[in-house]
Amino acid sequence: MVKAIEIIKVYGTTWCGDSRRARQFFEENKIEYTWIDIDRDQDAGKYVESVNNGYRSVPTILFPDGSLLVEPSLFQLKSKMGIS
């Protein structure tokens, strides 16, 4: 079971275009989130691997309801956040 969180957590890397795009989406839409660079945080990297069958797939986004989006498109992010 996923532990309840209060804020969106974006696990990514600085060099990944999809990670940058997800951060930009949250910033442009003024949605609060926590950025976690898995290249700098080993535990975060292990978490990402644990929820992605051993792969370091980024961005991996954890929502307060416990759901995850992995490498989401802008459409998927908008849909999840209720933005049209």
Buried (B, 14 or more C-beta within 10 A) or exposed (E): EEEEEEEBBBBBBEEBEBBBBBBEBBEEEEEEBEBBBBBEEEEBBEBBBEBBEEEBBBBBBBBEEEEBBBBBEEEEBBEBEEEE
